[in-house]
């Protein structure tokens, strides 16, 4: 949203600044040219008065006045570089500087024609800094007894005018650039103010999606519509948390209430077995199903506790913990003829709950040993990058196909090819709940050439507290599991 909102605000603010700056620049250019034109009109008026005085004198004085007018035009040209001349009605020169110069278009020119009509020329159209080929042409009539007897003409170069206009624009351009910079900063601040509640909502939604159901949004800041959305989000989160809490409580209570009758039932089955032959298949089947049901109930209770627990996060030596769990499982691997080894970094820390991470590693390693045939190997590798510590467990078992890989971790799901392996299908669901409480994650992939690769990712930095709990400085107490969990692919 920011990538769309920010350019829109910048374009709108730039349009406002241009709408203010362009008319100002045009006005400055008009004003500068008007001053120059007025100066040229004053000059032509002065030369016209000299020409009129010369025409009123006698023949002897007339030549002297024309000579004086010529001298003045020569000095004017030398000082200002402006061509000027007094011309008869038919365009013949009376006095010009420089010598031999004639006005553009001669007596047929537009400015000359206006002067012959008794009007001063209105001046040229606006000259801009990029009009390097333009010149300022101004003509004024010389009038005696109500008749136009001559025309005074000036031809000014526009270089100084264009330079003056350009320099007058520099403060305007600088002001526009500064205003545009401030506008961009204001647009950034405005988008941050508008989108801050959206980002908080996004973090809270992600927290709830990853299992932190206590995440809430503080309905402060931002537009009123987003504040109302924050309130609605909190109400929705409360409702979802209550529903899930009721569901977990029901599962935990039901599992707990069923364990005692089931234990009594298993005890009676064992007592009945004393009166049956030792090789009774029916008795063995009933007893196995009873134990399997007990494991399912234990798994349900563990899952309910795992989903309800909060992580006791601390800086943990993940590599050392992984090594300890591998050492603990090595006797089991040796009995099954499987090589179990640890590789990778020997000392790397991350933020994790040691109890939950140990339980998760036990479940993953147990799962790998179950499906790795004798003579195979299971390798636990610890690696790290800038953000996470990865614990990768790779086995040489049969692995899973792509469809099965998408379902692994679902509750009660087990591969149809592995139904003969002991398990309830809840182990990896419990692992996912344990890891999610501490900001860690678990993922699954194919191992090459065959087998399964399970990766537990632990953050190296302390995870952010859920939105709405910032600044409390508290971490909920850890809810310990009654036993370590195991999982089956």
ABEGO torsion letter per residue (X at the ends): XAAAAAAAAAAAAAAAAAAAAAAAAAAAAAAAAAAAAAAAAAAAAAAAAAAAAAAABBAAAAAAAAAAAAAAAAAAAAAAGBBBBBBBAAGBBABBOBBGBBBBGEAABAAAAAAAAGBBBAEBBBBBAABAABBBBBBBBBBBGGBBABBBBBBBBAAAAAAAAAAAAAAAAAAAAAAAAAAAAAAAAAAAAAAAAAAAAAAAAAAAAAGBAABBBBBBEEBAAAAAAAAAAAAAAAAAAAAAAAAAAAAAAAAAAAAAAAAAAAAAAAAAAAABBAABAAAAAAAAAAAAAAAAAAAAAAAAAAAABBBBBBBBBAAAAAAAAAAAAAAAAAAAGBBBBBBEBABBBBBBBAAAAAAAAAAAAAAAAAABBBGBBBBBBBBBBAABBBBBBBBABAEBBAAAAAABGBBGBBBAAAAABBEAGAAAAAAAAAAAAAGBBBBBBBBOABEBBBBBBBBABBBBBBBGABGAGBBBBBBBBABBBBBBX
